[in-house]
Amino acid sequence: MDATTPIPANPTVLVFDSGLGGLTVLREIAALRRDLKLVYAADDEVFPYGRLADDALIARVSSVMDDLIARYKPALAVIACNTASTLTLPVLRAKHTIPFVGTVPAIKPACALSKTKRISVLATPGTVKRDYTRALIAEFAGDCQVDLIGSQWLAPLAEAYLRGEEAADEQIAKEIAPAFRDDGAKTDTIVLACTHYPLLLDRLKQLAPWPVTWVDPAPAIARRVASLLTTPGLPLMEPVRVHFTSGKAPGPALAKSLKSFGIDVADQAV
């Protein structure tokens, strides 16, 4: 689909992530635009992406997206993963003519919200180490002090939580503790720089040492999608389609969690 191709009345939007984190983005898109045909694709076969070298990650996402775009023919694709976005968007945009919407740490809005001018960026180790993340801080942090916090286990804990497995309070509390700093300037705003993290937002609020503003990028991503698909069609009653690269059918607990995001796996192949 190029600039001269008309957008269908009810276009298909593909939301892609390494696992289940992109469901937080899917939820916001579905709430904002009920006319879209939504497909959720999880590359669970190789989750988590943080264990892949950069070249391997680029090759993997490029190959999987080739297959997904050929299969579902979306009008637009969302890369609902910070790590994948920072590395693969240039490659994907060079290969395909459809628009891609990426996910980057919401540093600029977080700094605008902060009263103490002390924010933390809670991310995966892969996102923390990216030059792209540091460039965002240099460009948009202004007079804010920014602490980059890499969490190795929070994304897997969120996956486990949706699958009905244990995600103990003490494990979650340990992962978020370094994001709370009080050494003259007290952290008052935390950027959730992994789409998995809002899956645990209620738990994060409960386990936080003190109240902070949690910045979830999903609403902004949904607004960007809506701005690129500018002519809403009539609302649809179609269920969200789901695609798991592993080919494994979700267990009962995950199937129940997916249903809360508008995905009913009972009548569709995964």
Buried (B, 14 or more C-beta within 10 A) or exposed (E): BEEEEEBEEBBBBBBBBBBBBBBBBBBBBBEBBBBBBBBBBBBBEBBBBBEBEEEEBBBBBBEBBEEBBEEBBBBBBBBBBBBBBBBBBEBBEEEBEBBBBBBBBBBBBBBEBBEBBBBBBBBBBBBBBBEBBBEBBEEBBEEBBBBBBBBEBBBBBBBBBBBBEEBEEEBBBBBBEBBBBEEEBEBBBBBBBBBBBBBBBEBBEEBBEEEBBBBBBBBBBBEBBBEBBEEBBEEEEEBBBBBBBEEEEBEEEBBEBBBEBBBEBEEEEB
